[in-house]
Amino acid sequence: MALFKRRPAGKPGEWYYCIRHGTVEEGPECRAADRLGPYATREEAGHAMETARERDEAWRTDPRWNDEGRDDKGDGGA
């Protein structure tokens, strides 16, 4: 048994989305590896998975990170 319990990092007043429990939390409740955030409002935290999907899609289609269609010179075959 541990002598000291590790407390999740974060501050009250910050909102998080726990991906393990599928819930919105104020302040640190679950461990950092299981949550997204911090968000400024409860509503923003409630849309965390949608925001993550949108950001993931933007990243996947960003030409600065998309190597498809490039040759060895990195100029897109031009």
N, C-alpha and C positions, 0 to 999 in steps of 0.2 A: 504494500500500500504506500502510495506517495505521501510524503510529509506535507507538500504544498500542492494545492490544486491549481492547475494552470487555468487562468481566466482568459476567455476570448478577447482579443484586442479590438478596440472600438470605443466609441463614446455614446452615451445616451443622447438622444436627439437625432442620431443618424439612423437611417432606415436600411434594412438589409432584406434580401430574399434568400431563404434557406432552401437550397435545391434538394436537400435530403428529406425535409418534411413538407415542402411545397407551401411554406407559410412566409408571411411578412413579419419581421421582427424589428422592434425598436431597440437600438443599442446592441451590444454583443450578447447573443444568447448561445448560438451554435458555433462550432469551431470555424475558423476562417476558410478552411478547405471546402466547407459545405455551403458557403454563402456567397452571394453576389452583392456588391455595393461597396461603399455606402452610397445611398441616394438621399436627396434633399427632402423628399416627402414620402409618405406612406404610399401614395398613388404611384409614384415613379417606381418604387420597389415592387409594387404589385404587377407592374408591366416588365419586370426584369427579364423574363425569358423571351418576350417579344423583342425587347431592345437588343438582347444578345443575338437573336436570330437575324435581326436587321443589320447589326454591325458585322456579323459573320458573313452575310451575303455581300455587303459592301466591300469587305476585305477580299473575299474570293473573286470579285469582279474588278477590283482595282488594278489597272494596267501596270502600276508600279510594282505589284507583287505577283502578277500573273506572268509566268514564264512561257506559256503556250504561244507558239508562233514566232518565237525568237530563235535566231541562229546563234552561233558561238560568239559573234561580235556584240550581241545584245541590242541590235538595231532593228529587230523585227524582220530581218531578211531583206532590207532595202539596200 
